[in-house]
Amino acid sequence: MVHSLQGVFCKSRTRTATSPLWLLSLLFLLSLTSLGCASATAPTPADSTAQPAGRLIQNKGSDTIVNLALAWAEAYMSSHPGVRISVTGGGSGTGIAALINGTVDIANASRSMKEKEIKNAQARGIEPVEITIARDGIAVVVNPSNPINELTIDQLSDIYTGKITNWKELGGEDRPIVLTSRESNSGTYVYFLEHVVRKGDKESKLLFSPEALLLPSSEGISLETSRNPNAIGYDGLGYVTAEQKTVRIARTAAGPYVAPSIETVNSGAYPIARPLHMYTNGQPTGEIKAYLDWILGDEGQAIVRQLGFVPLH
């Protein structure tokens, strides 16, 4: 109907009549045309009765946790359509800084907050509450062609500080060791520095060798160790791929040498393991509490296992 009226209007433009009746007809046709155009963008009945967007939960931080957090968010939103969850990575330090600045509801961290960070948060009126949401083993990985199958914490410390620089010093081939590491903003980097490089000694000032390649993601470590026969790296258990080989680790040369797995992390046998955390400002309430309760429940913890991390129960 709109198109036919527009056609009449176009043909009528050749007339020269200027009578009031003609002007009234012209105004009538124009009004119909405007109504027709407006109807193309008007809300449909479904649009007019749409529900509001709902509660948005901002979740940011650890790159180790990010894939797990994304899987949780997707599963939770599918069964709770009134909730939206935004998940981004950037590292534990980034998530903690966002919590301190009051720009996120939940910060993901693969390490505990430092005393300085807690004091900084409190100075801004933020009271961080730590919730352990899963566990993780940090796997030491090499190229599958590397004959080295086991290392001690002392050897790893010497490797990553640059004291040992050739695989032949460890019984391997005469090849230079290529060090790969996460960036310093990563909670995995901090944990590995404190518990492996410095061997848990809080007074130690040991640092990573300046020769270490600081890579921005778990995928970067996976790529380098899978294609470089000289490379060594470390990463969360859930990020180990079939193109890498995990090395068995012992606390001392006396052994035992243990491979990382859900079972060895839960039993405490694997020596490089840690809890994974979410932080909130104060005790969680409302939709945030409901979401965290779901994560800690059977459904959330089943996703932990599916992604290769270690569930709490």
RODO-2510 file (C-alpha; in nm, 4 decimals, decimal comma):
residues 313
     n   res          X          Y          Z
     1     m     0,0000     0,0000     0,0000
     2     v     0,2809     0,2415     0,0823
     3     h     0,4556     0,1782    -0,2504
     4     s     0,1352     0,2334    -0,4518
     5     l     0,0646     0,5600    -0,2753
     6     q     0,4215     0,6745    -0,3356
     7     g     0,3677     0,5969    -0,7035
     8     v     0,0571     0,8121    -0,7137
     9     f     0,2528     1,0885    -0,5460
    10     c     0,5330     1,0700    -0,8022
    11     k     0,2903     1,0863    -1,0987
    12     s     0,1024     1,3760    -0,9412
    13     r     0,4180     1,5875    -0,9305
    14     t     0,3622     1,6792    -1,3018
    15     r     0,0365     1,8607    -1,2250
    16     t     0,0296     2,2362    -1,1983
    17     a    -0,2863     2,2687    -0,9940
    18     t    -0,2521     2,4880    -0,6869
    19     s    -0,6032     2,4634    -0,5454
    20     p    -0,6525     2,4023    -0,1703
    21     l    -0,7987     2,0623    -0,2535
    22     w    -0,4765     1,9644    -0,4272
    23     l    -0,2679     2,0834    -0,1341
    24     l    -0,4796     1,8854     0,1100
    25     s    -0,4383     1,5723    -0,1057
    26     l    -0,0639     1,6237    -0,1187
    27     l    -0,0365     1,6567     0,2597
    28     f    -0,2487     1,3442     0,3058
    29     l    -0,0252     1,1385     0,0739
    30     l     0,2900     1,2635     0,2451
    31     s     0,1555     1,1669     0,5870
    32     l     0,0812     0,8139     0,4656
    33     t     0,4297     0,7842     0,3203
    34     s     0,5854     0,8946     0,6524
    35     l     0,3819     0,6399     0,8404
    36     g     0,4970     0,3679     0,6015
    37     c     0,8629     0,4615     0,6485
    38     a     0,8304     0,4751     1,0257
    39     s     0,6829     0,1260     1,0406
    40     a     1,0085    -0,0237     0,9031
    41     t     1,1959     0,0641     1,2237
    42     a     0,9215     0,0483     1,4792
    43     p     0,9602    -0,2124     1,7536
    44     t     0,7854    -0,5415     1,6986
    45     p     0,5500    -0,6686     1,9696
    46     a     0,8299    -0,8996     2,0858
    47     d     1,0673    -0,6038     2,1208
    48     s     0,8219    -0,4026     2,3248
    49     t     0,7792    -0,6824     2,5790
    50     a     1,1508    -0,7808     2,5967
    51     q     1,2913    -0,8327     2,9451
    52     p     1,5621    -0,5974     3,0800
    53     a     1,9243    -0,6987     3,0241
    54     g     1,9626    -0,8197     3,3844
    55     r     2,2519    -0,8198     3,6284
    56     l     2,6021    -0,7843     3,4769
    57     i     2,8919    -0,9454     3,6663
    58     q     3,2348    -0,8134     3,5666
    59     n     3,5056    -1,0814     3,6044
    60     k     3,8716    -1,0154     3,5208
    61     g     4,2242    -1,1383     3,5874
    62     s     4,4363    -1,4514     3,5690
    63     d     4,5129    -1,5912     3,2233
    64     t     4,5464    -1,9328     3,3870
    65     i     4,1852    -1,9127     3,5038
    66     v     4,0386    -1,7296     3,2026
    67     n     3,9338    -2,0372     3,0007
    68     l     3,7820    -2,1935     3,3111
    69     a     3,6032    -1,8681     3,3931
    70     l     3,4672    -1,8466     3,0381
    71     a     3,3357    -2,2032     3,0572
    72     w     3,1720    -2,1300     3,3932
    73     a     3,0145    -1,8106     3,2637
    74     e     2,8731    -1,9762     2,9535
    75     a     2,7235    -2,2657     3,1505
    76     y     2,5798    -2,0392     3,4207
    77     m     2,4229    -1,7906     3,1797
    78     s     2,2565    -2,0719     2,9841
    79     s     2,0617    -2,1720     3,2950
    80     h     2,0274    -1,8202     3,4411
    81     p     1,9103    -1,5995     3,1522
    82     g     1,8676    -1,2974     3,3788
    83     v     2,2435    -1,2802     3,4446
    84     r     2,5229    -1,1634     3,2150
    85     i     2,8881    -1,2355     3,2963
    86     s     3,1751    -1,0545     3,1263
    87     v     3,5091    -1,2402     3,1472
    88     t     3,8501    -1,0979     3,0473
    89     g     4,2093    -1,2020     3,1185
    90     g     4,5209    -0,9887     3,1420
    91     g     4,6906    -1,1587     3,4358
    92     s     4,6339    -1,1901     3,8095
    93     g     4,7891    -0,8502     3,8757
    94     t     4,5529    -0,6858     3,6284
    95     g     4,2477    -0,8449     3,7894
    96     i     4,3589    -0,7508     4,1401
    97     a     4,4271    -0,3918     4,0300
    98     a     4,0762    -0,3745     3,8803
    99     l     3,9255    -0,4958     4,2091
   100     i     4,1240    -0,2335     4,4007
   101     n     4,0013     0,0337     4,1570
   102     g     3,6430    -0,0841     4,1989
   103     t     3,5907    -0,1654     3,8303
   104     v     3,5157    -0,5391     3,8616
   105     d     3,2946    -0,7560     4,0780
   106     i     3,5278    -1,0574     4,0803
   107     a     3,9062    -1,0716     4,0319
   108     n     4,0619    -1,4010     3,9220
   109     a     4,4064    -1,4752     4,0637
   110     s     4,6373    -1,7738     4,0405
   111     r     4,8244    -1,6412     4,3442
   112     s     4,7298    -1,4869     4,6748
   113     m     4,7109    -1,1101     4,7041
   114     k     5,0260    -0,9496     4,8371
   115     e     5,0195    -0,7619     5,1665
   116     k     5,0896    -0,4378     4,9806
   117     e     4,7918    -0,4983     4,7503
   118     i     4,5616    -0,5667     5,0450
   119     k     4,6689    -0,2450     5,2191
   120     n     4,6235    -0,0492     4,8962
   121     a     4,2737    -0,1951     4,8578
   122     q     4,1769    -0,1128     5,2165
   123     a     4,3002     0,2422     5,1719
   124     r     4,0456     0,2743     4,8907
   125     g     3,7643     0,1243     5,0976
   126     i     3,7885    -0,2199     4,9369
   127     e     3,7901    -0,5281     5,1627
   128     p     3,9225    -0,8209     4,9547
   129     v     3,7731    -1,1608     5,0352
   130     e     3,9575    -1,4647     4,8961
   131     i     3,7582    -1,7636     4,7688
   132     t     3,9483    -2,0735     4,6555
   133     i     3,7690    -2,2046     4,3461
   134     a     4,0005    -2,4837     4,2206
   135     r     4,3558    -2,6176     4,2398
   136     d     4,6260    -2,6361     3,9764
   137     g     4,9544    -2,8107     3,9183
   138     i     5,2214    -2,6116     3,7371
   139     a     5,3617    -2,8497     3,4785
   140     v     5,7218    -2,8208     3,3596
   141     v     5,7187    -2,8879     2,9850
   142     v     5,9790    -2,9587     2,7177
   143     n     5,9786    -3,0636     2,3549
   144     p     5,8868    -3,4333     2,3098
   145     s     6,2252    -3,4983     2,1438
   146     n     6,4104    -3,3902     2,4603
   147     p     6,5419    -3,7003     2,6435
   148     i     6,5177    -3,5314     2,9855
   149     n     6,2289    -3,6847     3,1800
   150     e     6,2839    -3,5682     3,5375
   151     l     6,4237    -3,2715     3,7290
   152     t     6,4514    -3,1534     4,0892
   153     i     6,3436    -2,8176     4,2277
   154     d     6,7135    -2,7294     4,2743
   155     q     6,7842    -2,8056     3,9086
   156     l     6,4868    -2,5994     3,7949
   157     s     6,6076    -2,3072     4,0055
   158     d     6,9546    -2,3337     3,8512
   159     i     6,8048    -2,3544     3,5018
   160     y     6,5839    -2,0503     3,5402
   161     t     6,8456    -1,8332     3,7094
   162     g     7,0938    -1,9114     3,4314
   163     k     7,3314    -2,1207     3,6408
   164     i     7,2678    -2,4229     3,4154
   165     t     7,2608    -2,3249     3,0488
   166     n     7,3136    -2,6482     2,8535
   167     w     7,1099    -2,9680     2,8494
   168     k     7,4275    -3,1769     2,8680
   169     e     7,4729    -3,0550     3,2283
   170     l     7,1553    -3,2486     3,3090
   171     g     7,2419    -3,5641     3,1149
   172     g     7,0860    -3,4488     2,7887
   173     e     7,2288    -3,3487     2,4536
   174     d     7,4857    -3,0744     2,3995
   175     r     7,2323    -2,8044     2,3284
   176     p     7,1689    -2,4595     2,4814
   177     i     6,8649    -2,4363     2,7063
   178     v     6,6018    -2,1911     2,5808
   179     l     6,4029    -2,0543     2,8744
   180     t     6,0365    -1,9614     2,8309
   181     s     5,8344    -1,7957     3,1037
   182     r     5,5114    -1,6074     3,1599
   183     e     5,5277    -1,2299     3,1960
   184     s     5,5805    -1,0724     3,5372
   185     n     5,2142    -0,9647     3,5668
   186     s     5,1136    -1,3314     3,5624
   187     g     5,0290    -1,5055     3,8881
   188     t     5,1936    -1,8189     3,7471
   189     y     5,5171    -1,6227     3,7028
   190     v     5,5017    -1,4978     4,0623
   191     y     5,4286    -1,8439     4,2010
   192     f     5,7085    -2,0061     4,0013
   193     l     5,9509    -1,7318     4,1090
   194     e     5,8674    -1,7692     4,4774
   195     h     5,8307    -2,1475     4,5028
   196     v     6,0709    -2,2780     4,2369
   197     v     6,3325    -2,0162     4,1496
   198     r     6,3598    -1,9045     4,5135
   199     k     6,2601    -2,2497     4,6460
   200     g     6,0166    -2,1058     4,8992
   201     d     6,2828    -1,8968     5,0727
   202     k     6,1224    -1,5602     5,1526
   203     e     6,4649    -1,4055     5,2078
   204     s     6,5946    -1,5111     4,8650
   205     k     6,6611    -1,2434     4,6040
   206     l     6,7087    -1,4818     4,3121
   207     l     6,5574    -1,3668     3,9831
   208     f     6,4797    -1,5169     3,6465
   209     s     6,7697    -1,5129     3,4028
   210     p     6,7597    -1,2110     3,1703
   211     e     6,7796    -1,4658     2,8869
   212     a     6,4304    -1,5970     2,9664
   213     l     6,1697    -1,5291     2,6994
   214     l     5,8755    -1,3637     2,8747
   215     l     5,5665    -1,4696     2,6820
   216     p     5,2230    -1,3084     2,7215
   217     s     5,0155    -1,6252     2,7220
   218     s     5,0020    -1,9964     2,7889
   219     e     4,9621    -2,0478     2,4151
   220     g     5,2981    -1,8783     2,3574
   221     i     5,4739    -2,1242     2,5871
   222     s     5,2942    -2,4170     2,4246
   223     l     5,3979    -2,3020     2,0772
   224     e     5,7629    -2,2423     2,1668
   225     t     5,8176    -2,5707     2,3516
   226     s     5,6316    -2,7735     2,0886
   227     r     5,8458    -2,6475     1,8009
   228     n     6,1832    -2,5799     1,9694
   229     p     6,3748    -2,8930     2,0835
   230     n     6,5874    -2,6805     2,3189
   231     a     6,3042    -2,5036     2,5004
   232     i     6,1708    -2,5508     2,8519
   233     g     5,8639    -2,3864     2,9998
   234     y     5,6080    -2,4040     3,2791
   235     d     5,2329    -2,3680     3,2707
   236     g     4,9066    -2,4573     3,4373
   237     l     4,8153    -2,8233     3,4048
   238     g     4,5014    -2,7372     3,2106
   239     y     4,7086    -2,5812     2,9299
   240     v     4,9426    -2,8729     2,8553
   241     t     4,8991    -3,0007     2,4988
   242     a     4,9814    -3,3257     2,3217
   243     e     5,2717    -3,1463     2,1482
   244     q     5,4547    -3,1026     2,4805
   245     k     5,6148    -3,3449     2,7235
   246     t     5,5693    -3,2994     3,0979
   247     v     5,8727    -3,3559     3,3183
   248     r     5,8479    -3,5457     3,6478
   249     i     5,9517    -3,3257     3,9408
   250     a     6,1070    -3,4106     4,2797
   251     r     6,1612    -3,1938     4,5844
   252     t     6,5112    -3,3406     4,6279
   253     a     6,7417    -3,5710     4,4350
   254     a     6,6296    -3,8555     4,6639
   255     g     6,2891    -3,8455     4,4944
   256     p     6,0230    -3,9462     4,4364
   257     y     5,9857    -3,7913     4,0898
   258     v     5,6180    -3,7199     4,0326
   259     a     5,4213    -3,6261     3,7202
   260     p     5,1509    -3,3586     3,7497
   261     s     4,7929    -3,4867     3,7540
   262     i     4,4641    -3,4309     3,9339
   263     e     4,5449    -3,7192     4,1676
   264     t     4,9026    -3,6122     4,2510
   265     v     4,7993    -3,2515     4,3095
   266     n     4,5144    -3,3510     4,5414
   267     s     4,7358    -3,5942     4,7330
   268     g     5,0126    -3,3370     4,7747
   269     a     5,2657    -3,5619     4,5988
   270     y     5,3314    -3,3179     4,3150
   271     p     5,5597    -3,0441     4,4494
   272     i     5,4553    -2,7503     4,2293
   273     a     5,0853    -2,7046     4,3008
   274     r     4,8717    -2,4131     4,4132
   275     p     4,5164    -2,3027     4,4821
   276     l     4,3318    -2,0796     4,2356
   277     h     4,1305    -1,7875     4,3719
   278     m     3,8534    -1,5425     4,3065
   279     y     3,8441    -1,2176     4,5048
   280     t     3,5405    -1,0055     4,5860
   281     n     3,4958    -0,6763     4,7693
   282     g     3,3589    -0,7961     5,1016
   283     q     3,1606    -1,1121     5,1523
   284     p     2,9721    -1,1857     4,8290
   285     t     2,5974    -1,1256     4,8309
   286     g     2,3074    -1,1496     4,5900
   287     e     2,3756    -1,2703     4,2372
   288     i     2,7536    -1,2761     4,2905
   289     k     2,7138    -1,5105     4,5870
   290     a     2,4742    -1,7299     4,3898
   291     y     2,7283    -1,7523     4,1060
   292     l     3,0187    -1,8379     4,3373
   293     d     2,8087    -2,0980     4,5198
   294     w     2,7352    -2,2566     4,1813
   295     i     3,1082    -2,2578     4,0934
   296     l     3,1891    -2,4334     4,4213
   297     g     2,9085    -2,6831     4,3731
   298     d     2,9022    -3,0077     4,1782
   299     e     2,8249    -2,8547     3,8385
   300     g     3,0958    -2,5905     3,8581
   301     q     3,3575    -2,8328     3,9887
   302     a     3,2731    -3,0837     3,7127
   303     i     3,3799    -2,8163     3,4613
   304     v     3,7083    -2,7776     3,6533
   305     r     3,7864    -3,1446     3,5906
   306     q     3,6745    -3,1297     3,2281
   307     l     3,9241    -2,8517     3,1555
   308     g     4,2166    -3,0362     3,3152
   309     f     4,2332    -2,8446     3,6416
   310     v     4,1936    -2,9964     3,9860
   311     p     3,8466    -2,9794     4,1476
   312     l     3,8105    -2,9061     4,5160
   313     h     3,6031    -3,2192     4,5779
***
